[in-house]
Amino acid sequence: MNNTPYDPAAAQQAEMEKLKKQVLERILDRDALERLSRVRLGDPALAQQVELYLLQLAQSGKLRELITDAKLREVLQLITDKKDITIRRR
């Protein structure tokens, strides 16, 4: 018998992660999936932003083809450019 208590929030979170992974595997080619996993290791917050962006594109029907590694690099560049903040001193 398992002595760990059942946590419905954790179960729901695990199910959402599983669905997210399935969608990402469907919309990204092999090289792009590999790059995203490497980004996740280095910068989990950036990877999460990219995943949410890609999932929104997929959900809205704006993706017509698989996202290649080159396209994923463009998305990464787009998101990292948005994060750059310039401070000007007077």
Phi, psi and omega in degrees: 000141182273125183269356180282136180289150179282127180244103183297327179294319178293322178295319179294319178298317179296320179295320178295319178297320179296316179295319179299317180297319180297316180294316180298322178294333181279330185258346180251141174283175187301315181294321179292321177298319179296317179297317180297323178292325176291321177297319180300324178292320184276322183214085183302325181293318178295316179300320180294320177298316180296316180300314179297319178299313181294320178295323177294319177299316180295318182293325181278354178081019182273355179266122181258342183212172177297145176275121180274174178299319180297317178295321179296322177298322177297317179297316178300317179296317179300314182289320180290329176295325179293332184278342182294128179240129180253129178250122179256129178260142181259000000 
